[in-house]
Amino acid sequence: MCGEASGLLTSIEGKRGYPRNRPPRLTVRGLYQRPTVVNNVETLSNVVGIIANGAEAFRTVGTTKNPGTRLISISGHIARPGVYEVEIGYPWAKFIDEDCGGVLHGQKLKCVIPGGISTKVLTAAEIKDLVLDPTAVEAAGSSLGSGGMIVVAEGTCMVRLLQVMLRFYHHESCGQCTPCREGMGWLHRIIDRIVAGEGRPEDLDRMIGISRLNDGTTICGMGDAAGYATVGILAKYRDEFDYWIEHKRSRFDGNLECPRSS
């Protein structure tokens, strides 16, 4: 939780890194109750360039509405994972296929998690003609978020992928807010039960309901994030969950194992 701004400041003060209620905003009462501005390194590095070269020079890169570049940390089933500085407005398919070497072992692309696991998945078809621009990605139903992009190859079981994600959210919840503390555990137990072959058809609607009830009810965005991930995957790959519940196994069991990232 210390990646959240107020949790970070609380940790610096020597306390458990719980996020804080706002108001008051951190710019009014932050570190040791003093006005504090918290920004990420990427933002601060852009400020240096703007001050040195001027705003117009900064605007020569990127789009009119979203000038500049973004750092994209790409991982998963990708031939050349790493951190790339990408001009905003750059073609998404070109970035994956040319700059990053395409999907690992020549597999076909199934979907992409654009900006960290709290952002909703976009299918291969949805990103085919999309550009890496916050406005365009939001219009497509997701977000560039933190820039932590994950590439998912065909053959990957989305049920197992969601199980890994919900295990992470449950483990990382600080437990301060009841909806997040209980909701993360509830979602995790449901997906574990589905994978164990004990799922019920109503489980999927229940997971969506829990996700929506968590939305906007916690101090930080942790509860919201897990819900976005859950609803996003269920919206596009519900058939894989239905199959597992009915047959008590993955649709991909017995198929060639999906390649792992190096």
Rosetta silent file (secondary structure, phi, psi, omega in degrees, C-alpha in Angstrom):
SEQUENCE: MCGEASGLLTSIEGKRGYPRNRPPRLTVRGLYQRPTVVNNVETLSNVVGIIANGAEAFRTVGTTKNPGTRLISISGHIARPGVYEVEIGYPWAKFIDEDCGGVLHGQKLKCVIPGGISTKVLTAAEIKDLVLDPTAVEAAGSSLGSGGMIVVAEGTCMVRLLQVMLRFYHHESCGQCTPCREGMGWLHRIIDRIVAGEGRPEDLDRMIGISRLNDGTTICGMGDAAGYATVGILAKYRDEFDYWIEHKRSRFDGNLECPRSS
SCORE:     score description
SCORE:     0.000 S_00000001
   1 L     0.000  -10.851 -176.758    0.000    0.000    0.000 S_00000001
   2 L   -74.476    0.909  169.781    3.005    2.323    0.301 S_00000001
   3 L   -80.405  -16.963  175.265    2.710    3.035   -3.406 S_00000001
   4 L   -80.458  137.370 -167.624   -0.394    5.088   -2.545 S_00000001
   5 H   -55.117  -49.731 -176.940    0.633    8.678   -1.795 S_00000001
   6 H   -71.911  -33.270  175.147   -0.786    9.055    1.712 S_00000001
   7 H   -64.301  -36.530  177.114    0.278    5.512    2.670 S_00000001
   8 H   -61.898  -46.313 -178.925    3.797    6.404    1.555 S_00000001
   9 H   -66.108  -39.299  178.591    3.870    9.481    3.785 S_00000001
  10 H   -62.765  -38.326  177.577    2.487    7.557    6.749 S_00000001
  11 H   -66.003  -41.118  178.215    5.236    4.974    6.276 S_00000001
  12 H   -60.558  -33.029  178.953    7.917    7.687    6.136 S_00000001
  13 L   -73.953   -2.983  178.004    6.589    8.939    9.486 S_00000001
  14 L    91.024    9.973  179.886    7.402    5.510   10.936 S_00000001
  15 L  -104.157  171.463  174.772    3.822    4.267   11.159 S_00000001
  16 L   -63.475  135.931 -170.692    2.059    1.420    9.386 S_00000001
  17 L   -74.577   56.756  176.138    1.530    2.530    5.793 S_00000001
  18 L   -77.276  137.602  170.269   -2.242    2.941    5.889 S_00000001
  19 L   -63.301  156.787 -178.733   -3.796    5.326    3.332 S_00000001
  20 L  -109.422  151.533  171.848   -5.503    8.389    4.826 S_00000001
  21 L   -67.915  144.118  172.607   -8.963    9.797    4.361 S_00000001
  22 L  -130.138  141.102    4.293   -9.177   12.969    2.295 S_00000001
  23 L   -72.264  165.829    1.989   -9.929   15.827    2.857 S_00000001
  24 L   -75.193  146.805  177.071   -7.659   17.288    4.037 S_00000001
  25 L   -70.481  159.575 -177.266   -5.611   16.838    0.869 S_00000001
  26 L   -64.820  -27.605  177.724   -1.902   16.138    1.174 S_00000001
  27 L   -71.699  -10.962  174.803   -1.102   19.579   -0.234 S_00000001
  28 L  -101.612  -45.332 -178.371   -2.834   20.957    2.869 S_00000001
  29 L  -145.198   97.988 -176.199   -1.760   18.408    5.471 S_00000001
  30 L  -118.035 -115.613 -177.630    0.746   15.786    4.370 S_00000001
  31 H   -64.042  123.409 -176.451    4.090   14.633    5.808 S_00000001
  32 H    51.247   36.759  176.671    4.154   15.394    9.548 S_00000001
  33 H    66.954   16.634  177.482    0.962   17.398    8.976 S_00000001
  34 L  -101.901  151.522  176.679    2.801   19.832    6.679 S_00000001
  35 L   -56.835  129.563 -174.246    1.733   20.650    3.092 S_00000001
  36 L  -139.099  134.494  174.937    3.320   18.010    0.836 S_00000001
  37 L  -105.727  126.015  178.478    3.386   17.437   -2.916 S_00000001
  38 L  -116.651  122.456  175.501    3.822   13.810   -4.034 S_00000001
  39 L  -136.491  158.645  179.027    4.588   13.009   -7.669 S_00000001
  40 L   -83.151  165.653 -175.510    6.130   10.053   -9.454 S_00000001
  41 H   -62.060  -36.235 -179.628    9.623   10.102  -10.961 S_00000001
  42 H   -61.254  -43.375  178.024    8.261   10.149  -14.515 S_00000001
  43 H   -63.975  -46.518 -178.456    6.360   13.389  -13.833 S_00000001
  44 H   -62.582  -37.614  179.556    9.332   15.020  -12.120 S_00000001
  45 H   -66.689  -33.509  176.268   11.662   14.119  -15.010 S_00000001
  46 H   -68.197  -36.071  179.528    9.270   15.818  -17.455 S_00000001
  47 H   -60.041  -41.349  179.549    9.239   18.963  -15.327 S_00000001
  48 H   -58.529  -46.602 -179.914   13.015   19.261  -15.684 S_00000001
  49 H   -64.933  -38.901  179.985   12.778   19.154  -19.481 S_00000001
  50 H   -65.605  -42.877  179.563    9.932   21.673  -19.601 S_00000001
  51 H   -66.069  -39.686 -176.548   11.817   24.146  -17.431 S_00000001
  52 H   -73.880  -39.041 -171.495   15.038   23.718  -19.427 S_00000001
  53 H  -114.938  -10.129  179.697   13.551   23.783  -22.952 S_00000001
  54 L    94.502  157.703 -176.627   10.113   25.348  -22.579 S_00000001
  55 H   -66.889  -35.282 -177.439    6.580   24.061  -22.946 S_00000001
  56 H   -65.316  -37.878  177.267    6.504   24.396  -26.731 S_00000001
  57 H   -64.417  -38.264  178.317    9.467   22.077  -27.130 S_00000001
  58 H   -63.907  -35.697 -176.329    7.725   19.530  -24.903 S_00000001
  59 L   -77.236   -6.764  177.671    4.602   19.750  -27.064 S_00000001
  60 L   -73.849  -12.468  178.862    6.462   18.796  -30.244 S_00000001
  61 L  -112.998  141.227  178.780    6.269   15.168  -29.078 S_00000001
  62 E    92.842 -155.790 -179.778    3.026   13.270  -28.539 S_00000001
  63 L  -106.183  169.653 -179.109   -0.482   14.481  -29.332 S_00000001
  64 L   -61.672  -44.517 -178.454   -2.087   17.893  -28.983 S_00000001
  65 L   -79.505  -33.136 -176.728   -4.155   16.849  -25.976 S_00000001
  66 L  -128.359   78.216 -179.090   -1.547   14.509  -24.461 S_00000001
  67 E   -73.388  163.219  174.173    1.961   15.744  -25.297 S_00000001
  68 L    98.730 -161.660 -178.780    5.160   13.977  -24.313 S_00000001
  69 E  -125.641  168.288  172.923    6.100   10.330  -23.841 S_00000001
  70 E  -129.235  144.051  171.384    5.172    7.488  -21.504 S_00000001
  71 E   -86.362  120.595  179.407    7.345    4.863  -19.896 S_00000001
  72 E  -110.457  118.931  174.842    5.831    1.466  -20.695 S_00000001
  73 E   -98.439  103.859 -172.770    7.035   -1.512  -18.659 S_00000001
  74 E  -104.643  134.042 -177.850    6.002   -4.473  -20.779 S_00000001
  75 E  -144.644 -174.229 -179.670    6.070   -8.071  -19.539 S_00000001
  76 E    95.779 -142.996 -176.617    4.282  -11.373  -19.970 S_00000001
  77 L   -85.599   67.794 -177.180    4.325  -13.367  -23.209 S_00000001
  78 E  -131.154  141.591 -173.876    6.495  -10.900  -25.116 S_00000001
  79 L   -66.512  -39.722 -178.333    9.769  -11.564  -26.925 S_00000001
  80 L  -125.144   79.176  178.198   11.605   -8.486  -25.634 S_00000001
  81 L   -68.180  158.229  178.751   10.209   -7.458  -22.240 S_00000001
  82 E   157.258 -168.520  178.002   11.534   -4.278  -20.655 S_00000001
  83 E  -108.817  123.516 -177.014   10.922   -0.584  -20.079 S_00000001
  84 E  -121.297  138.145  171.327   10.349    1.500  -23.214 S_00000001
  85 E   -92.924  118.321 -171.765    9.899    5.244  -23.603 S_00000001
  86 E  -121.395  133.105  176.012    7.087    5.604  -26.130 S_00000001
  87 E   -66.239  132.120  177.998    5.763    8.736  -27.785 S_00000001
  88 L   -62.768  131.192 -174.903    2.093    9.256  -26.907 S_00000001
  89 L   100.198    1.618 -178.847    0.018    8.433  -29.983 S_00000001
  90 E   -72.481  139.680 -179.492    2.353    5.627  -31.121 S_00000001
  91 E   -60.985  127.604 -175.289    0.607    2.682  -32.848 S_00000001
  92 H   -65.605  -46.494 -178.473    0.007   -0.068  -30.291 S_00000001
  93 H   -62.246  -38.851  178.487    0.312   -3.008  -32.678 S_00000001
  94 H   -64.621  -39.770  179.242    3.608   -1.634  -34.029 S_00000001
  95 H   -60.041  -45.811 -178.262    4.948   -1.278  -30.491 S_00000001
  96 H   -72.824  -47.633 -171.876    4.209   -4.928  -29.675 S_00000001
  97 H   -76.793  -38.324 -175.022    5.092   -6.503  -33.024 S_00000001
  98 H   -99.896  -55.845 -175.765    8.144   -4.465  -34.030 S_00000001
  99 H   -68.649  -38.594 -176.326    9.667   -2.742  -31.002 S_00000001
 100 L  -101.153    4.060  173.536    9.032   -5.603  -28.565 S_00000001
 101 L    81.124    6.670  178.582    9.560   -8.447  -31.043 S_00000001
 102 L    82.369  179.169 -179.132    5.999   -9.785  -31.004 S_00000001
 103 E   -68.508  143.835 -175.962    4.381  -12.417  -28.822 S_00000001
 104 H   -54.492  135.843  176.542    6.755  -14.983  -27.325 S_00000001
 105 H    58.765   25.042  176.529    7.572  -18.004  -29.538 S_00000001
 106 H    72.007   13.934  178.147    5.435  -16.651  -32.378 S_00000001
 107 L   -67.009  161.376  174.940    2.169  -17.275  -30.552 S_00000001
 108 L   -81.743  149.880  178.596   -0.915  -15.244  -31.420 S_00000001
 109 E   -78.089  131.715  177.059   -1.928  -12.378  -29.154 S_00000001
 110 E   -96.531  -53.310 -179.576   -4.995  -13.022  -26.991 S_00000001
 111 E  -162.674  171.553  178.625   -5.255   -9.806  -24.995 S_00000001
 112 E  -132.712  135.955  168.275   -3.300   -7.061  -23.268 S_00000001
 113 E   -95.237  109.862 -164.711   -3.595   -5.653  -19.756 S_00000001
 114 L   -68.004  -44.865 -168.544   -2.670   -2.048  -20.622 S_00000001
 115 L  -140.134   49.110 -173.479   -1.501   -0.339  -17.445 S_00000001
 116 L   100.522  158.055 -170.554   -1.172   -2.684  -14.494 S_00000001
 117 L   -70.898   -6.176  175.928   -3.546   -5.428  -13.382 S_00000001
 118 L   -84.515   -4.555  179.134   -6.141   -2.939  -12.143 S_00000001
 119 L   -96.333  147.555 -174.878   -6.865   -1.894  -15.747 S_00000001
 120 L   -72.510  142.627 -178.330   -9.407   -3.766  -17.846 S_00000001
 121 L   -66.593  148.729  171.623   -8.137   -6.175  -20.493 S_00000001
 122 E  -122.056  134.335 -177.828   -8.323   -5.269  -24.164 S_00000001
 123 E   -74.768  166.846  178.258   -8.477   -8.024  -26.762 S_00000001
 124 H   -57.784  -40.367  179.784   -6.116   -8.355  -29.717 S_00000001
 125 H   -65.083  -35.239 -177.169   -8.865   -7.106  -32.025 S_00000001
 126 H   -72.006  -28.666 -178.661   -9.475   -4.047  -29.833 S_00000001
 127 H   -96.511   -3.987 -174.493   -5.861   -2.876  -29.886 S_00000001
 128 L   -52.783  -45.959 -177.313   -5.229   -3.668  -33.556 S_00000001
 129 L  -112.869   18.225 -177.093   -5.878   -0.088  -34.710 S_00000001
 130 L   -93.140  152.615  176.273   -5.465    1.629  -31.329 S_00000001
 131 E  -110.649  158.368  179.121   -2.697    4.056  -30.376 S_00000001
 132 E   -80.521   83.091 -177.532   -0.905    4.427  -27.043 S_00000001
 133 L  -142.727  129.088 -177.000   -2.779    7.512  -25.957 S_00000001
 134 H   -53.725  -41.265 -178.436   -4.671    7.894  -22.645 S_00000001
 135 H   -65.720  -43.855 -178.996   -7.754    9.370  -24.333 S_00000001
 136 H   -66.646  -40.437 -178.672   -7.928    6.635  -26.979 S_00000001
 137 H   -68.933  -38.872  176.391   -7.417    3.825  -24.471 S_00000001
 138 H   -63.645  -38.920  177.826  -10.108    5.238  -22.163 S_00000001
 139 H   -64.207  -28.083  178.400  -12.495    5.423  -25.113 S_00000001
 140 L   -81.841   -5.733  175.310  -11.774    1.731  -25.719 S_00000001
 141 L   103.143   13.444  179.010  -12.842    0.960  -22.138 S_00000001
 142 L  -140.293 -154.614 -176.674   -9.551    0.734  -20.281 S_00000001
 143 L  -156.209  150.070  173.412   -6.609    2.886  -19.155 S_00000001
 144 L   -76.195  -16.511  172.460   -2.851    3.196  -19.579 S_00000001
 145 L    47.558 -126.765 -177.650   -2.703    3.435  -15.783 S_00000001
 146 L   -84.440   -4.096 -176.715    0.810    3.015  -14.436 S_00000001
 147 L    83.464    9.234  178.894    2.181    1.842  -17.785 S_00000001
 148 E   -86.461   84.615 -173.060    2.678   -1.701  -16.509 S_00000001
 149 E   -85.728  135.353  178.581    1.594   -3.537  -19.651 S_00000001
 150 E  -122.162  125.143 -179.929    1.114   -7.331  -19.638 S_00000001
 151 E   -95.868  132.593 -177.394    0.884   -9.293  -22.880 S_00000001
 152 E  -120.889  123.744 -177.186   -1.226  -12.469  -22.831 S_00000001
 153 E   -86.793  157.028  171.952   -0.849  -15.119  -25.557 S_00000001
 154 L   -56.793  143.722 -177.537   -3.523  -17.356  -27.032 S_00000001
 155 L    98.455  -10.483  178.236   -3.857  -20.555  -25.019 S_00000001
 156 L   -78.803  134.121  177.796   -3.739  -18.747  -21.678 S_00000001
 157 L   -83.701  118.465 -177.461   -6.548  -19.679  -19.290 S_00000001
 158 H   -73.860  -21.032  175.949   -8.211  -16.485  -18.078 S_00000001
 159 H   -66.967  -47.761  179.226   -9.699  -18.300  -15.078 S_00000001
 160 H   -66.436  -36.373  178.455   -6.236  -19.140  -13.783 S_00000001
 161 H   -62.604  -45.653  178.894   -5.010  -15.651  -14.635 S_00000001
 162 H   -65.014  -34.906  177.856   -7.794  -14.063  -12.589 S_00000001
 163 H   -60.438  -44.342  178.666   -7.063  -16.466   -9.730 S_00000001
 164 H   -62.840  -42.436 -178.404   -3.444  -15.241   -9.593 S_00000001
 165 H   -65.265  -43.583 -178.364   -4.578  -11.610   -9.702 S_00000001
 166 H   -71.835  -30.006  173.138   -7.156  -12.023   -6.919 S_00000001
 167 H   -61.876  -42.080  177.670   -4.652  -13.891   -4.756 S_00000001
 168 H   -61.864  -49.375 -177.686   -2.385  -10.854   -5.092 S_00000001
 169 H   -61.431  -42.285  179.573   -5.151   -8.378   -4.212 S_00000001
 170 H   -62.084  -43.587 -178.989   -6.233  -10.388   -1.192 S_00000001
 171 H   -66.665  -37.350 -172.554   -2.656  -10.617    0.082 S_00000001
 172 H   -87.096  -13.022  178.231   -1.898   -6.927   -0.517 S_00000001
 173 L   -60.521  128.663 -177.773   -5.036   -5.432    1.043 S_00000001
 174 L   -72.921  -17.739  176.451   -3.945   -3.537    4.161 S_00000001
 175 L    87.043    2.257 -177.473   -7.226   -4.475    5.860 S_00000001
 176 L   -69.614  -38.807 -176.906   -8.120   -0.963    6.998 S_00000001
 177 L  -101.049  129.115 -177.433  -11.374   -0.764    5.015 S_00000001
 178 H   -58.378  -45.875 -178.879  -14.014   -3.436    5.552 S_00000001
 179 H   -59.521  -38.237  179.883  -15.233   -3.600    1.904 S_00000001
 180 H   -74.622  -47.972 -177.985  -11.700   -4.194    0.653 S_00000001
 181 H   -58.273  -49.488 -177.904  -10.601   -6.518    3.458 S_00000001
 182 H   -79.482  -37.692 -177.708  -13.694   -8.720    3.231 S_00000001
 183 H   -66.247  -40.674  178.795  -14.338   -8.260   -0.467 S_00000001
 184 H   -62.828  -43.413  178.846  -10.835   -9.299   -1.522 S_00000001
 185 H   -64.111  -40.128 -179.870  -11.066  -12.441    0.586 S_00000001
 186 H   -63.611  -47.823  178.520  -14.531  -13.236   -0.731 S_00000001
 187 H   -61.019  -42.479 -179.201  -13.452  -12.891   -4.376 S_00000001
 188 H   -63.303  -43.149 -179.755  -10.341  -14.972   -3.728 S_00000001
 189 H   -65.820  -37.442  179.848  -12.314  -17.775   -2.069 S_00000001
 190 H   -65.453  -47.203 -177.631  -14.850  -17.878   -4.908 S_00000001
 191 H   -67.641  -34.782  176.001  -12.232  -18.135   -7.656 S_00000001
 192 H   -63.242  -39.432 -179.780  -10.323  -20.789   -5.681 S_00000001
 193 H   -67.635  -37.998  177.186  -13.528  -22.787   -5.355 S_00000001
 194 H   -62.339  -46.666 -179.005  -14.196  -22.511   -9.095 S_00000001
 195 H   -64.691  -30.653  178.889  -10.686  -23.737   -9.908 S_00000001
 196 L   -76.666   -1.443  177.918  -11.138  -26.609   -7.435 S_00000001
 197 L    88.208   14.660 -178.312  -14.137  -27.775   -9.490 S_00000001
 198 L  -115.298   22.335 -178.129  -16.774  -26.638   -6.986 S_00000001
 199 L   -74.452  155.512  177.272  -17.982  -23.537   -8.775 S_00000001
 200 L  -123.162  149.084 -177.390  -21.628  -22.652   -9.239 S_00000001
 201 L   -54.521  -35.171 -178.464  -23.170  -20.664  -12.126 S_00000001
 202 H   -72.404  -11.935 -179.390  -24.292  -17.895   -9.752 S_00000001
 203 H   -59.963  -36.388 -175.096  -20.698  -17.378   -8.604 S_00000001
 204 H   -68.372  -43.494  176.118  -19.885  -15.217  -11.608 S_00000001
 205 H   -66.947  -32.786  177.319  -22.698  -12.729  -11.011 S_00000001
 206 H   -65.195  -41.154  178.535  -21.760  -12.713   -7.335 S_00000001
 207 H   -63.149  -40.585  177.087  -18.181  -11.760   -8.203 S_00000001
 208 H   -64.440  -41.237  178.994  -19.426   -8.915  -10.381 S_00000001
 209 H   -62.956  -44.194  178.139  -21.727   -7.772   -7.560 S_00000001
 210 H   -61.320  -42.984 -179.390  -18.910   -7.777   -4.993 S_00000001
 211 H   -60.472  -43.282 -177.483  -16.702   -5.821   -7.388 S_00000001
 212 H   -72.890  -32.687  177.061  -19.340   -3.158   -7.934 S_00000001
 213 H   -70.196  -28.315  177.155  -20.124   -2.842   -4.229 S_00000001
 214 H   -74.065  -24.070 -172.716  -16.417   -2.254   -3.532 S_00000001
 215 L   -63.421  118.216  176.102  -16.234    0.526   -6.106 S_00000001
 216 L    78.910   11.271 -176.002  -15.788    3.890   -4.390 S_00000001
 217 L  -109.536    4.986 -177.372  -16.226    2.545   -0.849 S_00000001
 218 L  -118.781  160.959 -177.344  -12.582    2.409    0.260 S_00000001
 219 L   -64.659  -45.131  176.188  -10.064    5.051    1.315 S_00000001
 220 L  -108.175 -171.661 -174.834   -7.655    4.223   -1.511 S_00000001
 221 L   -91.922   12.532 -175.597   -8.261    2.597   -4.880 S_00000001
 222 H   -62.527  -47.634  179.747   -7.335   -0.968   -3.905 S_00000001
 223 H   -63.479  -40.695  177.624  -10.903   -2.238   -3.697 S_00000001
 224 H   -61.166  -43.901 -174.162  -11.811   -0.488   -6.938 S_00000001
 225 H   -60.759  -46.585  179.318   -8.769   -1.943   -8.705 S_00000001
 226 H   -62.061  -35.852  178.424   -9.596   -5.565   -7.938 S_00000001
 227 H   -67.452  -41.566  178.507  -13.127   -4.965   -9.143 S_00000001
 228 H   -60.598  -44.354  179.974  -11.969   -3.453  -12.436 S_00000001
 229 H   -61.291  -45.663 -177.046   -9.750   -6.475  -13.066 S_00000001
 230 H   -65.928  -51.569 -178.373  -12.524   -8.943  -12.215 S_00000001
 231 H   -63.904  -39.014 -179.230  -15.311   -7.262  -14.168 S_00000001
 232 H   -61.996  -44.148 -179.705  -13.012   -6.630  -17.134 S_00000001
 233 H   -71.230  -43.306 -179.316  -12.008  -10.282  -17.505 S_00000001
 234 H   -64.404  -33.280 -178.038  -15.503  -11.661  -16.871 S_00000001
 235 H   -65.102  -31.835 -173.575  -16.995   -9.268  -19.428 S_00000001
 236 H  -108.796  -17.647 -176.130  -14.816  -10.630  -22.243 S_00000001
 237 H  -132.611   32.460 -178.543  -13.984  -14.190  -21.235 S_00000001
 238 H   -62.064  -30.788 -178.853  -17.019  -15.350  -19.284 S_00000001
 239 H   -59.893  -32.146  178.749  -17.336  -18.373  -21.553 S_00000001
 240 H   -69.603  -34.075  177.589  -14.082  -19.756  -20.118 S_00000001
 241 H   -72.221  -42.615  177.309  -15.489  -19.479  -16.588 S_00000001
 242 H   -59.518  -41.650 -179.763  -18.787  -21.075  -17.638 S_00000001
 243 H   -62.314  -44.983 -177.784  -16.850  -23.943  -19.210 S_00000001
 244 H   -63.859  -42.579 -179.388  -14.787  -24.520  -16.052 S_00000001
 245 H   -63.361  -40.632 -178.432  -17.866  -24.494  -13.826 S_00000001
 246 H   -73.640  -43.154 -173.296  -19.674  -26.966  -16.089 S_00000001
 247 H  -101.323   -5.848  178.111  -16.754  -29.317  -16.834 S_00000001
 248 L    62.182   29.772  175.826  -14.730  -28.755  -13.628 S_00000001
 249 L  -163.001  168.124  179.962  -11.583  -28.057  -15.599 S_00000001
 250 L   -74.387  147.996  172.906  -10.054  -25.500  -17.897 S_00000001
 251 L   -61.245  -24.423 -174.381  -10.964  -25.371  -21.557 S_00000001
 252 L   -97.173    0.508  176.797   -7.224  -25.374  -22.233 S_00000001
 253 L   -62.139  132.256 -178.094   -6.330  -28.486  -20.218 S_00000001
 254 L    92.815  -14.140  176.427   -4.591  -30.950  -22.489 S_00000001
 255 L   -82.939  169.004  175.029   -3.545  -28.257  -24.939 S_00000001
 256 L   -59.274  131.594 -176.521    0.037  -27.175  -25.534 S_00000001
 257 L   -61.676  135.919  177.959    1.096  -25.184  -22.484 S_00000001
 258 L   -61.752  136.142 -177.763    1.052  -21.457  -23.024 S_00000001
 259 L   -62.709  145.261  177.220    4.637  -20.126  -23.274 S_00000001
 260 L   -96.869  150.932  177.501    6.089  -18.451  -20.230 S_00000001
 261 L   -71.625  150.640 -178.834    7.939  -15.178  -20.329 S_00000001
 262 L   -80.070    0.000    0.000   11.689  -15.399  -19.944 S_00000001
